[in-house]
Amino acid sequence: MKYPPTRTVEVVADVAGVRVPDPYRWLEEETPEVRQWQQAQAELASSVAFEGLDPCAVRELVLAHYTGARPDLPGYAAGQWFRACGSDVVVADSPYGPGRSIARLEEGVLSWLAPSPDGRVLAVGVCTDGSEHNTIRLFDVAAGQELGGAPPQILHSAWAGGVSWLPDSGGFYFFALTGSPEEFRQAVFFHRLGGDTTVEPVPVGESREYTLIQAGERWEIAAHRVGSPVPVAVRRPGGEWRPFLTDCPGTVAGHVVGDRYVAVTDVDAPRGRVVAISLHDPSDWVELVPQGDTVLRSLTPVGNHLYLSEFDRTCARVRILDRSGAVVGELPLPGRGALAAPHFPLTGLAVGNPAPAFVFAFSTPTSSWGVYGHEPGGPLQTLTAPTVTLDATVEQGRALAPDGIPVPYQVVGRGSGPVLIYAYGAANVPLLPAYQSDLAAFVAAGGVVVLAHLRGGGEFGRDWWLAAHRERKHVRDSDLVAVAEHLIATGRATPDRLALTGGSDGGLMCGVALTTRPDLWRAVLPREPLLDLIGGIRDPYLDFVLRKAWGDPDDPADVRRFLRLSPYELVRPGAFPAVYLQAGANDPRCGPWHARKFAARLQAAQQGGEPVLVHVFDDAGHGAATGEAVAVEQDTEWLAFLIRSLGLRI
């Protein structure tokens, strides 16, 4: 394989006194030279991925399964439902009824929408470059016209839920950047309709960590921390903020019910329990639902009830509580699968205006997303039916990790086709048995997908997450190898028909796997990957992530541990499997330089005959705000590389 020429530089980073050679540092920059190199690599990646294949046939397979992709749910206000419909935002009398357009987005992707409680004004977040950075736009619902005077601040993402309206619809809170996206400093702002935008004096101040304001008629809550939120401050509307739970290591995520904060917490309950905390006295906790065998995840207010979402061996379960916390029913779900939910608990607190029905999306690994509605005591209503059903089965399995812990996995497919492991295992984010269009297309092409539930994820509660957190990050990698070796030992897979893929931190997992155990894989495909932990220390956003989830970059011992887990630093000359790296040019989380540097170093180290390819896509980011056309293009090339590498035919 002849790769575009790549020079090296004599750069040695000094990180907490630890010297780290960085021969491809120049690929971190966005210079004309780097862009030319990037384009040459992209052209090579496309030509190799589609070699011997009909690109149109692969694209049609992707499109056929993309139709079942996870939908955005409608928002409710004042008897009306608001939803995206193509490039329009429409308002209707029912969740998916005939709608009237109130906003047309000529460019960009809708990041979120939030109608005012009185239904007169619609706030939306629009991202124009795939980066997730979005700005607020306001629309007059009756007139269908855009209003002036929207706040100019840039929201780093939708993780803090967009905007939180006051109950009187007179203004809203939002969480946004205080400077450039690269500086990554954020604060809570308040915007008065027709007036000014000011920084809200929440006790957390300017911070890299996320904060969401839950604004109610009797109380306002400042929920802080994206992955394990807690109510750090409370106040009466118009009053002064008062510190609340300021020294709580666990998660307390809930909603105001009267003068209590009713929440799911993992404090003294690693699988979760429901508690009610007096908003007058943060030490006054009353347990409403004790810890059980399932993992409790979130609460959603619906009328006078709360819907409690849980994981039962990774599959969704939803119980219905009254406002006292008593269990009064269970939601009849369409099957064993997953509810659509945000990655992080903080985002899940942005429920908007309480709706008269629980509207949710649901899927299984073999059946695409449908949207359903339910009112307490009533039947389950199908609002939009699934459009894709795979001719496949789901089987359960488990492998034993080196420390004797069983690591569950699910096998999706039919027959003895080549196997693709998909995993994540990080940040308390659960990998659930849900429909994913790219994986579905691989199964339809004759492949078998294995969903591996590695430690570090949120599928089995707080203990499962912390078992591969910070100093124990390496446990996730051992779990992955255990699953791969178990599949091989039981005859489900062979190394020449076994592939691996994952995104973001799951991309780092891929990088560790292919550099430390290249013998296990036929192909490895990291997507939007984090690959250079030492370089990440120089990036304000990744420095924030590393300090939360990995360790202290100012501690030499932690830096040496980073080196043992950083794929870019793990590359040594050897024979590697086929590698296809995919990244977004505007990714604000795992910048494209991760994929560029790793690819360059791996190409130079490759002593085998398999290709090492990298494609950085323009107008793409970390995935959440990448437009449909670019996403389909990405999935098509990813799938083509898998088909080519594993010998599938379509």
C-alpha atoms as one frame of an Amber mdcrd trajectory, in Angstrom:
protein
   0.000   0.000   0.000   1.468   3.325  -1.078   0.404   6.048   1.336   0.637
   9.817   0.920   4.066  10.954   2.131   4.108  11.943   5.775   7.003  13.791
   7.369   8.017  13.546  11.020   9.209  16.243  13.390  11.574  16.291  16.357
   9.080  17.200  19.066   9.206  15.905  22.628   6.426  16.938  25.001   7.151
  17.431  28.679   4.059  16.418  30.622   4.417  16.650  34.393   8.104  15.894
  33.940   7.484  12.891  31.689   9.081  13.255  28.252   6.929  11.964  25.388
   8.130  11.922  21.751   5.488  13.258  19.349   6.786  12.826  15.764   3.453
  13.687  14.120   2.578  16.769  16.197   2.276  18.835  13.006  -0.865  16.877
  12.091  -2.673  18.540  14.999  -2.733  21.831  13.095  -5.292  22.936  10.495
  -2.842  24.174   7.854  -2.968  23.943   4.044  -0.343  21.182   4.243  -2.444
  19.174   6.685  -5.612  19.656   4.652  -3.829  18.491   1.488  -2.540  15.411
   3.338  -6.015  14.783   4.746  -7.632  14.970   1.306  -5.085  12.567  -0.191
  -5.723  10.105   2.634  -9.501  10.409   2.162  -9.219   9.669  -1.557  -7.077
   6.613  -0.829  -9.536   5.398   1.832 -12.514   5.658  -0.523 -10.746   3.908
  -3.386  -9.659   0.985  -1.200 -12.965   0.668   0.705 -15.025   0.364  -2.493
 -12.535  -1.775  -4.402 -14.475  -4.553  -6.143 -17.826  -3.268  -4.849 -20.725
  -1.364  -6.355 -20.886   1.850  -4.275 -24.525   2.383  -5.247 -25.494  -1.062
  -3.985 -23.779  -0.447  -0.651 -25.422   2.950  -0.347 -28.854   1.497  -1.087
 -28.342  -1.058   1.677 -27.436   1.739   4.098 -30.413   3.870   3.054 -32.822
   0.945   3.399 -31.902   0.642   7.068 -31.364   4.346   7.746 -35.128   4.848
   7.361 -35.523   3.180  10.737 -33.051   5.482  12.506 -33.893   6.871  15.919
 -36.418   9.725  15.643 -36.477  13.033  17.473 -39.460  13.139  19.808 -42.013
  15.989  19.661 -42.199  18.660  22.350 -45.433  19.684  24.080 -46.867  23.032
  25.173 -50.360  24.409  25.755 -52.192  21.598  23.993 -49.897  21.630  20.961
 -47.080  19.369  19.768 -43.935  20.637  18.048 -41.656  18.489  15.906 -39.138
  18.544  13.095 -40.454  17.505   9.692 -37.694  17.576   7.099 -36.286  21.093
   7.076 -39.442  22.472   8.718 -40.519  22.683  12.336 -44.270  22.141  12.562
 -46.943  22.486  15.209 -49.896  20.078  15.423 -52.751  19.114  17.722 -51.327
  15.636  18.279 -47.747  14.293  18.429 -47.628  13.298  14.748 -50.780  14.878
  13.372 -51.018  17.134  10.299 -48.879  20.136  11.119 -48.455  23.773  10.229
 -44.933  24.973   9.487 -43.704  27.674  11.831 -40.010  27.597  10.955 -37.956
  26.514   7.965 -34.267  25.808   8.437 -32.620  26.516   5.109 -29.313  25.186
   6.407 -28.007  23.336   9.405 -29.254  20.651  11.768 -31.843  21.085  14.505
 -30.046  20.352  17.790 -33.076  20.756  20.069 -36.460  22.501  20.306 -38.285
  23.976  23.290 -41.707  25.661  23.048 -42.614  28.192  25.730 -45.187  26.932
  28.260 -47.894  29.152  26.748 -47.102  27.797  23.271 -46.543  31.245  21.760
 -42.789  31.158  21.190 -40.600  28.325  19.966 -36.888  28.253  20.796 -34.643
  26.029  18.697 -30.922  25.339  18.537 -29.337  25.196  15.085 -25.912  23.812
  14.200 -24.601  24.660  10.725 -21.329  22.717  10.498 -21.850  19.352  12.204
 -19.861  20.443  15.259 -22.781  20.415  17.773 -22.049  24.098  18.486 -25.451
  25.699  18.116 -27.142  29.058  18.458 -30.619  29.900  19.709 -33.305  31.068
  17.317 -36.777  32.217  18.367 -40.018  31.938  16.380 -43.489  33.411  16.805
 -45.721  30.330  16.670 -48.910  32.094  15.539 -47.233  34.157  12.820 -44.686
  31.545  11.777 -41.987  34.193  11.730 -38.568  34.461  13.319 -38.247  36.899
  16.191 -35.295  39.174  16.707 -33.337  39.576  19.884 -32.226  35.967  20.413
 -29.148  35.546  22.633 -25.876  35.619  20.667 -24.029  33.102  22.838 -22.909
  29.761  21.382 -24.057  26.564  23.085 -21.276  23.966  23.050 -23.816  21.172
  22.573 -27.318  20.069  23.558 -26.079  18.273  26.678 -27.636  20.891  28.980
 -30.960  20.531  27.202 -31.154  23.727  25.159 -33.236  26.244  27.111 -35.313
  26.013  30.294 -38.352  28.289  30.135 -39.836  30.141  33.076 -43.375  28.911
  33.829 -44.757  32.345  32.808 -42.994  32.110  29.398 -41.267  35.432  30.023
 -37.739  34.145  29.553 -35.440  31.167  29.826 -32.181  29.871  31.223 -29.511
  28.295  29.061 -25.943  27.049  29.402 -23.456  28.417  26.895 -19.844  29.256
  26.175 -18.399  32.422  27.645 -15.674  32.669  24.990 -14.522  30.716  21.973
 -15.384  27.005  21.647 -11.675  26.207  21.814 -11.390  27.803  25.283 -14.300
  25.683  26.549 -15.508  27.803  29.446 -19.244  27.804  30.143 -21.783  29.529
  32.354 -25.527  29.708  32.996 -27.272  32.623  31.291 -30.768  34.059  31.604
 -32.551  35.692  28.682 -35.656  37.839  29.160 -37.873  37.903  26.063 -37.593
  41.364  24.565 -34.817  42.208  27.003 -31.225  41.473  27.914 -29.179  38.325
  28.385 -27.238  38.131  31.651 -25.008  35.632  33.414 -26.989  33.863  36.136
 -25.146  33.873  39.494 -25.441  30.123  40.165 -22.923  29.089  42.867 -20.936
  26.880  40.434 -19.888  29.991  38.451 -18.013  29.729  35.176 -17.172  26.100
  34.642 -16.235  23.445  32.150 -18.722  21.119  33.818 -22.348  21.303  32.661
 -25.250  22.851  34.585 -28.980  22.745  33.820 -31.632  24.900  35.478 -34.946
  23.213  36.276 -37.366  26.136  36.475 -40.680  25.594  38.273 -43.421  27.719
  39.777 -42.371  27.041  43.392 -38.681  26.143  43.083 -35.722  26.483  40.760
 -33.015  23.823  40.815 -29.437  24.009  39.507 -28.464  20.465  38.481 -24.702
  20.123  38.008 -22.493  17.450  36.333 -23.405  15.886  33.021 -22.714  12.235
  33.846 -23.781  12.141  37.506 -25.951  15.200  38.147 -26.843  16.501  41.583
 -28.949  19.518  42.634 -26.137  21.760  43.853 -28.308  24.837  44.488 -31.984
  25.739  44.937 -34.024  28.891  45.296 -37.522  30.291  45.213 -38.179  32.065
  41.890 -36.701  35.537  42.157 -34.818  34.716  45.350 -31.173  34.040  46.086
 -29.501  30.769  45.219 -28.851  28.564  48.231 -26.310  25.694  48.205 -28.045
  22.317  48.389 -26.163  19.032  47.736 -22.634  20.356  47.402 -20.589  17.328
  48.483 -22.395  14.366  46.944 -20.235  11.883  44.984 -23.169  10.019  43.474
 -26.058  10.789  41.135 -29.286  12.490  42.282 -31.383  13.122  39.162 -35.038
  14.036  39.461 -37.781  16.641  39.454 -39.610  18.932  41.860 -42.809  17.463
  43.319 -44.378  19.943  45.729 -41.642  20.903  48.173 -39.565  17.782  47.544
 -37.025  16.762  44.935 -38.018  13.244  43.830 -35.031  11.596  42.230 -33.256
   8.451  41.131 -30.033   8.134  43.102 -27.183   5.652  43.357 -26.136   6.986
  46.767 -26.081   3.902  49.030 -27.674   1.956  46.152 -25.395   1.121  43.180
 -28.362  -0.097  41.111 -30.441   2.908  42.085 -33.374   3.794  44.299 -35.978
   6.562  44.288 -35.850   9.125  47.086 -37.674  12.311  48.031 -35.466  15.095
  49.431 -36.972  18.051  51.263 -36.092  21.260  49.455 -36.098  22.969  52.863
 -33.571  20.529  54.354 -31.085  18.663  52.122 -30.427  16.136  54.890 -34.078
  14.996  54.942 -34.215  11.993  52.581 -37.147   9.576  52.357 -36.836   6.370
  50.337 -39.799   5.803  48.013 -38.641   2.882  45.846 -35.858   0.695  47.267
 -33.002  -0.797  45.289 -33.942  -4.011  43.501 -32.605  -6.335  40.834 -33.047
  -3.830  38.014 -30.975  -0.690  37.397 -33.003   2.493  37.877 -32.104   5.195
  35.354 -34.515   8.147  35.167 -37.873   9.682  36.065 -40.224  11.522  33.696
 -43.187  13.597  34.993 -46.488  12.870  33.209 -49.539  14.622  34.653 -49.827
  13.502  38.274 -47.524  10.538  37.751 -43.842   9.732  37.311 -42.604   7.155
  34.797 -39.565   5.282  36.145 -37.218   3.920  33.456 -35.109   0.894  34.364
 -32.745  -1.689  32.845 -33.624  -5.339  33.351 -30.481  -7.178  32.166 -29.996
  -4.251  29.741 -33.609  -4.371  28.451 -36.076  -1.572  29.169 -38.652  -1.692
  31.912 -40.902   1.234  32.913 -42.934   1.418  36.111 -45.486   4.115  36.890
 -45.460   5.947  40.230 -47.951   8.334  41.731 -46.720  11.589  43.258 -46.276
   9.909  46.653 -43.837   7.453  45.100 -46.117   4.428  45.218 -45.885   2.048
  42.253 -49.291   2.004  40.565 -48.570   0.191  37.304 -46.100  -0.939  34.665
 -45.866   0.242  31.079 -46.647  -2.517  28.549 -43.671  -2.261  26.187 -43.717
  -3.639  22.616 -40.953  -6.170  23.333 -37.519  -6.624  24.914 -35.452  -3.724
  23.743 -34.553  -0.169  24.630 -36.127   3.240  25.104 -34.476   6.170  23.376
 -32.743   8.306  25.974 -29.918  10.838  26.112 -26.426   9.503  26.703 -26.127
  11.427  29.956 -28.530  11.769  32.915 -28.250  15.579  33.023 -29.683  15.896
  29.507 -32.561  13.639  30.548 -33.669  16.245  33.105 -34.599  18.620  30.270
 -38.107  17.225  29.901 -39.678  20.545  28.893 -43.323  21.198  29.656 -45.027
  18.220  31.339 -47.113  16.412  28.730 -50.447  14.637  29.246 -48.933  11.403
  27.916 -45.622   9.578  28.133 -44.314   9.743  24.560 -41.269   7.594  23.917
 -39.296   5.871  21.183 -38.580   2.148  21.439 -36.656  -0.396  19.390 -34.950
  -3.775  19.562 -31.739  -4.922  17.849 -33.873  -6.454  15.088 -36.758  -3.973
  14.871 -36.316  -0.280  14.133 -37.585   2.638  16.155 -41.265   3.242  16.697
 -42.841   6.010  18.744 -45.510   5.239  21.327 -47.749   7.072  23.750 -49.209
   6.047  27.079 -51.409   7.597  29.740 -51.707   6.028  33.201 -54.402   3.381
  33.183 -54.766   3.445  29.399 -53.556   1.221  26.568 -50.269   1.626  24.721
 -50.746   3.661  21.545 -48.547   3.342  18.470 -47.865   6.827  17.092 -45.366
   5.806  14.390 -44.691   2.141  13.681 -41.247   0.592  13.084 -40.318   0.512
   9.399 -37.484  -2.041   9.376 -37.426  -5.617  10.667 -34.288  -7.712  10.350
 -34.367 -11.409   9.537 -32.238 -12.148  12.575 -32.347 -13.498  16.090 -30.889
 -12.255  19.378 -28.964 -14.674  21.593 -27.395 -14.085  24.996 -23.850 -15.032
  25.948 -21.172 -14.189  28.441 -17.416 -14.400  28.717 -15.269 -14.576  31.838
 -12.898 -11.659  32.354  -9.411 -12.361  33.766 -10.666 -11.458  37.269 -13.522
 -13.967  36.995 -16.331 -11.447  36.383 -18.888 -12.538  33.728 -19.089 -10.055
  30.841 -22.463 -10.313  29.065 -22.916  -9.917  25.331 -25.739 -10.254  22.812
 -25.418 -11.875  19.388 -27.572 -10.370  16.622 -27.723 -12.175  13.298 -28.526
 -15.415  11.575 -26.174 -18.176  10.536 -22.402 -18.275  10.737 -21.425 -15.027
   9.036 -18.379 -12.948   9.979 -18.636 -11.270  13.360 -18.441  -7.559  14.242
 -18.052  -6.663  17.925 -19.538  -3.304  18.879 -18.799  -1.934  22.350 -18.219
   1.209  24.391 -17.692   0.652  28.122 -17.080   4.186  29.373 -18.519   7.280
  31.105 -21.460   5.439  32.713 -23.095   5.436  29.267 -25.139   2.262  28.760
 -24.929   0.152  25.601 -28.505  -1.020  25.173 -30.240  -3.581  22.935 -31.485
  -0.973  20.466 -31.710  -0.645  16.704 -28.689   1.008  15.108 -28.963   1.518
  11.363 -25.302   0.958  10.467 -25.141  -2.286  12.449 -28.480  -3.362  10.968
 -27.119  -2.883   7.453 -24.134  -5.092   8.332 -26.478  -7.826   9.590 -28.571
  -7.517   6.424 -25.365  -8.009   4.403 -24.855 -11.379   6.091 -22.819 -10.366
   9.125 -23.332 -11.064  12.813 -23.141  -8.260  15.402 -22.043  -8.841  18.984
 -23.078  -6.143  21.460 -20.521  -6.421  24.272 -21.515  -4.943  27.645 -18.084
  -4.037  29.012 -17.383  -2.594  32.417 -17.178   1.185  32.439 -20.649   1.473
  30.895 -23.892   2.171  32.729 -25.836  -1.005  31.912 -25.504  -2.581  35.351
 -25.260   0.361  37.712 -22.655   2.415  39.516 -20.358  -0.480  40.513 -20.155
  -1.686  36.889 -19.197   1.824  35.760 -16.590   2.435  38.456 -15.027  -0.995
  37.864 -13.396   0.476  34.718 -13.103   4.128  35.717  -9.951   6.241  36.182
  -7.198   3.980  37.621  -9.143   0.910  36.460  -9.673   1.987  32.852  -7.655
  -1.009  31.652 -10.433  -3.347  32.858 -12.573  -2.325  29.876  -9.840  -3.509
  27.499  -9.460  -6.837  29.326 -13.239  -7.355  29.129 -13.175  -6.799  25.373
 -10.368  -9.293  24.837 -12.242 -11.808  27.001 -15.321 -11.500  24.780 -13.287
 -11.859  21.583 -11.383 -14.888  22.869 -14.614 -16.491  24.097 -16.239 -16.064
  20.672 -13.211 -17.719  19.081 -13.006 -20.521  21.670 -16.690 -21.392  21.241
 -16.475 -21.421  17.444 -18.687 -18.388  16.950 -15.822 -16.456  15.319 -12.315
 -16.881  13.942  -9.635 -14.190  13.864  -9.807 -13.989  10.056 -13.577 -13.266
  10.284 -13.709 -11.068  13.374 -13.931  -7.264  13.258 -14.259  -4.541  15.873
 -15.830  -1.091  15.819 -16.652   1.650  18.310 -16.907   5.418  18.510 -15.442
   8.195  20.666 -14.040   6.514  23.805 -15.049   3.297  22.057 -12.685   4.388
  19.293  -9.901   4.498  21.877 -10.938   0.973  22.887 -10.464  -0.030  19.239
  -7.034   1.600  19.146  -5.864  -0.234  22.256  -7.207  -3.543  20.915  -5.501
  -3.327  17.527  -2.124  -2.231  18.943  -1.983  -4.676  21.869  -3.783  -7.688
  20.367  -3.517  -7.358  16.576  -3.724 -11.155  16.269  -7.408 -11.184  17.259
  -8.815  -9.100  14.426  -9.335  -9.153  10.682 -10.407  -5.507  10.671 -10.755
  -2.680  13.199 -12.825   0.448  12.497 -12.585   3.287  15.056 -15.086   6.115
  14.489 -14.763   9.697  15.810 -11.986   8.289  17.990 -10.041   9.525  20.981
  -6.544   8.145  20.321  -3.900  10.455  21.814  -4.359  10.946  25.548  -1.183
  12.983  25.933  -2.204  15.333  23.121  -5.638  15.564  24.719  -4.127  17.290
  27.730  -3.438  20.304  25.484  -7.115  20.494  24.466  -9.328  22.266  27.066
 -12.337  20.030  26.418 -10.349  16.783  26.569  -8.394  18.030  29.585 -11.798
  18.343  31.303 -12.727  14.785  30.235  -9.373  13.295  31.230  -9.466  14.829
  34.695 -12.978  13.462  35.250 -12.565   9.962  33.862  -8.872   9.112  33.614
  -6.673  10.833  36.161  -4.610  13.920  36.889  -2.452  15.163  33.973  -0.308
  17.025  36.514   0.634  13.774  38.288   3.616  11.966  36.682   2.281   8.566
  37.782  -1.047   9.229  36.062   0.724  10.484  32.938   2.700   7.225  32.759
  -0.580   5.344  33.103  -2.020   7.429  30.257   0.926   6.308  28.123   0.042
   2.651  28.714  -3.521   3.266  27.528  -3.021   5.793  24.708  -3.169   4.081
  21.283  -0.974   6.703  19.588   1.772   5.983  22.112   1.220   2.200  21.898
   2.100   1.885  18.202   5.193  -0.251  17.581   6.386  -1.827  14.311   4.446
  -5.013  13.568   1.746  -6.670  11.497  -1.653  -5.072  12.055  -5.145  -5.959
  10.835  -6.969  -3.895   8.244  -7.756  -0.504   9.793 -10.278   2.117   8.730
 -10.376   5.314  10.801 -13.268   7.715  10.362 -13.444  11.222  11.813 -15.280
  14.526  11.425 -13.445  17.687  10.402 -15.515  19.751  12.882 -15.571  17.320
  15.807 -15.389  19.410  19.017 -14.804  16.397  21.277 -12.337  14.108  19.516
 -10.771  16.394  16.930  -9.731  14.920  13.575  -6.068  15.234  14.542  -6.466
  12.095  16.692  -7.255   9.991  13.632  -4.643  11.773  11.494  -1.758  11.265
  13.936  -2.649   7.678  14.751  -3.043   6.755  11.080   0.299   8.305  10.191
   2.139   6.465  12.952   0.377   3.163  12.208   1.022   3.419   8.462   4.732
   3.868   9.176   4.718   0.911  11.608   2.691  -1.514   9.462   4.808  -4.527
   8.488   1.873  -6.616   7.285  -0.068  -6.428   4.053  -3.337  -4.934   5.303
  -4.305  -1.294   4.623  -4.361   1.434   7.264  -6.816   4.067   6.084  -8.172
   7.331   7.431 -11.038   9.460   6.123 -11.868  12.801   7.743 -15.265  13.940
   6.478 -16.058  17.609   5.945 -19.223  19.047   7.569 -19.149  16.264  10.143
 -18.563  16.306  13.872 -18.934  13.774  16.664 -22.169  12.460  15.196 -25.010
  14.209  17.029 -25.195  17.168  14.608 -23.881  15.570  11.423 -26.401  16.056
   8.620 -28.194  13.063   7.097 -26.454  13.226   3.715 -22.976  13.186   5.292
 -23.976  10.501   7.816 -25.182   8.228   5.005 -21.910   8.810   3.137 -19.943
   7.904   6.270 -21.957   4.755   6.944 -21.679   3.672   3.315 -17.883   3.799
   3.252 -17.643   2.188   6.701 -19.883  -0.670   5.583 -18.011  -1.063   2.284
 -14.724  -1.481   4.165 -16.313  -4.158   6.370 -17.779  -6.007   3.392 -14.456
  -5.897   1.583 -12.397  -6.944   4.606 -14.658  -9.791   5.718 -15.460 -11.209
   2.299 -19.206 -10.526   2.354 -21.273 -10.294  -0.820 -24.248  -8.052  -1.462
